[in-house]
Amino acid sequence: MDVTFGGGGHSRAILDRLGPRGALIAFDRDADAWARALKDPRFTLVRSDFRWVRNHLRFLGRLPVDGLLADLGVSSHQFDTAGRGFSFRHDGPLDMRMDRRGRRTAADLVNRADEAGLAHLLRTYGEVEGAHRVARCIVQAAAQRRLATTQQLVEAVRPVTPRRDANAFLARVFQALRIAVNDELGALERLLIESPRIIRPGGRLAVISYHSLEDRLVKNWMRAGDLGGEERKDLHGNRLRPFRPLSNKAIMPDEQETRTNPRARSARLRIAERT
């Protein structure tokens, strides 16, 4: 199962290795993914947030599955499409919705937020340094005129944007807003909690994350069966965890991969086996 279909690269690779009687079910909440749906009788694409994976699989009669892959974050297609508003590098509407059926855009968020709430959001989801100063700039700019485009947001935070590492700073600001708009951590938490009831014993859970907030949740869940990392034990002192990590550390991209795919630089792959 590929719960983040995106451009379809992972699904194609899985189908290349899947036998004729195998089946692959993919999920994506972005309608643009349907334009890249694979024409293969073994393949099914479901338009849905992956937090609802178990409900859909139960409806399809496909529980449990042998494996689940999640490649978190934003796809290259989404980043490179100015009209989606995910990147500070392209001027476009300040949208950031992965599912455009959703009501709240990033513009709605920044124009309605108060300084304290926005600072908390920037600090929590983007680990933005000086979050209060950044929030103050945004709120003050929004009071002058509605912030409607990505470049208007970039201009709003320019007074507090460091000259060095400006791109990294802006990336964190945009990341924080995107995570909030799409409730990305909430979706990941639900997927992880549901995963023992989705994957059969001996099956695999593989997650690729791109920032510490996601990776921390995945690591804690795979190691301890608890999102906070607290180990649970039975009366005999045996650890109660639904998965066994297959490596002590996250798997990182090598130099060759980062040369051909620079966006993979921050990728962290963790794999665990259902116990």
ZIQUI-V771845 format. One record per run of one state. SS is the DSSP state (helix for helix, strand for strand, loop for the rest). FROM is the first residue (numbers start at 0). TO is the last residue. Records with the same first field share a line. If there is no record, write none. Layout:
SS=FROM-TO ; FROM-TO
This chain:
loop=0-0 ; 2-7 ; 17-22 ; 28-29 ; 36-41 ; 47-48 ; 60-63 ; 71-74 ; 80-80 ; 84-91 ; 93-104 ; 112-113 ; 126-129 ; 144-147 ; 160-164 ; 182-182 ; 195-197 ; 209-210 ; 224-231 ; 233-237 ; 239-241 ; 245-249 ; 252-253 ; 260-260 ; 264-266 ; 274-274
strand=1-1 ; 23-27 ; 42-46 ; 64-70 ; 92-92 ; 148-148 ; 198-208 ; 232-232 ; 238-238 ; 242-244 ; 250-251 ; 267-273
helix=8-16 ; 30-35 ; 49-59 ; 75-79 ; 81-83 ; 105-111 ; 114-125 ; 130-143 ; 149-159 ; 165-181 ; 183-194 ; 211-223 ; 254-259 ; 261-263
